[in-house]
Amino acid sequence: MGLLERFEDSLDRLVNGAFARAFKSEVQPVELAAALQREMDDRCAVVDRDRTVVPNVFTVELSDHDYQRLAVFNDEVCIELAGYVQAYADQQGYLLIGSPQVHLGLDHELETGLFRVRSDARADVQSRLREPAVITNQPRLVIDDVSYPLLQPVTRLGRSTDSDIRIDDPAASRHHCEVVLGQAVLLRDLNSTNGTYVADRKVAELPLVDGTTIRIGSTEFTYRDQ
């Protein structure tokens, strides 16, 4: 039995056959799984001989009718689809740079039975620093609405587990760059392999101002000074 068949059986058991009744003529969840598979194949990027990166964050946009029917099982569908993404990546030897995530969205312009998949490769980011419950006038880096406060004179970013902010991105070096607090807040590259970019320009050292966007591999941070 292939992955798609196992996915369909698993989801059907999860909701006790409700999908067979609810989606007789509309979008079928197995169609969404097949579309995610195609999206991964189409957007795979070879990093080196042993690593091929594929998207790990997906938004499936649905028509009003299909969205309303799927929304009843939203959590179950998204969890099962994320599991399918991981299983297909493992089967194909693909690398996910972050946890697989699938979200359902609504597009009023789509007709019943049609859907659209948008995807992104987004690294998991973790901080070793304790984040205060309320951040007030504290310099910080922000990614996907999550703030990583700069609580010490030098904050190092990179793929290494000893980095203050760890970026699980294959294009990041173990010790990639650092942010230095002082009279001016400086971004400093640490001789990284693939470089640190601001406004698509490779930088060695640069003063940061509020709103500066920093890119490391496929991961983007925004610096905020308050």
N, C-alpha and C positions, 0 to 999 in steps of 0.2 A: 504494500500500500504506500503510495507516494505522500509527500508532505501535504499537498492540498487536500487529499482525501482524509488524512488523519486530522487536519485542521477542521474540516467540515464535520467529521464525526464527533470530535471533541466539543465543538461549539453546540452541536445539536443535542448532545447529552447534557450539556451545561444548562440549557434552557428547556429541557424536556420536550424537544421537538417543536417548540414554538416557532422557530424560524421557518420550518417547512410550511406552516400555515400563514405566517405573516408576510412572507416574501415570495409568494407563488409567482407573481408576475413583475415584481419590482427588483431593485438591486439585491443581489444575493451576497452574503458575507464572503463566500468563497471567491466571488468576482473581485472583491476588494483585496483579498490575499494574493490573488494572481496578479493584480495591478501593482501591488507593493513589490512583488518578486520582479516584475518587468522593470520597475523604477530602479531597483537595486542593480539589475544587470545593465541597464542603459547608462546609469550614472556612476558606475564603478571607476575608480581612478587608481592606477598602478603607482604605488609609492616607491617600491623597489622590488627586487626579484621575489621576495617572500611576503610582501604585503600589498593587498589590494583593498582600498578603503571604499566603503559604500555608505550612503546616507543612513542615519539612525533615527532621525526625527521626521515624522510624516504627518501631514494634514490631509484628510480625505474630505473634499468638498462635495456636498450632496444637494439634490433638489429639495424644495420644501417638503414634498410628499415623502421622499425616501428618508430625509433627515428625521421627520417626525416618527416614522415607523422604527428606524434604527435607534433613535434616542431612548426608547423604552429599555433597550438592552445596552446602553452606551458603555458602561463600565466593563461589562462582560466582553463586548465586541473589541474594545480597545486593548484590554489585557490579552485576549486571545490573539489578536493581530500582532501585538508586540512580541508575543511568544513565537509566532510564526516567523517574524523578521529575524529573530535570534536563531531559530532552527535553520532557516534557509541560509543565513550567513555562515553558520557552522558547517552546513553540508557543502557549500561552495568554497569554503576556505576564505571567505571575505572577512575583513576587519571592520568592526564597528568601533568608532573612537569614543563613543559614549553609550549610555543605556538606551535600548530601543524604546521609542515612544510613538504612539499613534493617537491622533486626535480627530474627532469628527467635526466638520464645519458645515456651514450653510451658505449656499449660493443661490439666491432667488432667481437668477437667470437660467439655471440649469433645468432641463426638462426631466420628468420622471424617467428613471432608468439610466440616466447619465450621471457621471461623477468625474471628478478631477483630483489628481494626486499631486501635492506639492511636497518637496522633501529637502532636507538639509543634513549635512554632516556636522554634528555639534559635540564637542568634547565634554566629558565630565570634568568639572572644576571643583576642587576641594581646598579648604583653607585650614591650616594648622592653628590659626590665630582665633582666639575667642571673640565671637562677634557680640557686641553689646546689644541689649534688648532694644534700645533706641539709639539711633545714630544721629547726633546733632553736631553740625559744624565739624565733621570728621572727614578728612580726605579719604577717598575710597575708590575702588574699581568696581564697576557694575557690569554684569553680564546677565541678559535675560531677566532683568528686574531683580536680580539677587545682588546684594552689596557685599563686597569684601573689604572691610575697613583696613586702612594702613595704620597699624597700631604701634609700629616700631620704626626706628630711624631708617632701617633698610629692609625692604620686603622683596624677597626673591621669588621669581616665577619660573616654572619649568616643569619638566616631566618627572624629575627625581622625587622620591618620597620624602626627602628632607627639604623640599621647597616650601616656602611659607604659603604660597598659593600654587597648588599642583594642577597642571593642565595635562590631561590624558589625551594629548594630541600627537600623532606620530611625527608631525612636522616640527614639534617643539623639541629643543635640546634639553638635556637633563638640567642644566642651569642656564636658562635662556636669557633672562634679563632681570633687572631690578629697578625698584622705585625708591629713590633716596629723598627723604624729607629734610628740608632746610629752609633757608630764606626763599629759595626757589625749590620747587619739587621737580626732581630730575628723573627722566626715564633713561636707563643706561643698558645697552645691549652687552651681553657677556660673551662676545665672540661666538654667538650661536651659529649653527650650521646654515639654517635657512633664513636668518635675519629677523629683525623686529621692524614692523612697518607702522607708519603714521601717515594717513592720507595717501596710501599706496606708495609712499616713499620710504626706502630703507634708511634707518637711522642708527647712529652709533650712540649718540647722547642728545637729549632734547628736553628743554623745560616744558613741563606740562601745565596746561591751563584748563579751566573747567570746560568739559565737553570734548576734550581730545579723545579720539578713538585710536586704540592700539590694536594691531593685529599680529597674532602669533599663530602661524599656520592657518587653519580655518577658524580660529577662535578670536572673537573681537571683544575687547573691553572698552568701556567708556570711563574716563577719569572724571570724578566729581570732587570739587574742593569743599563742598558744604552740603 
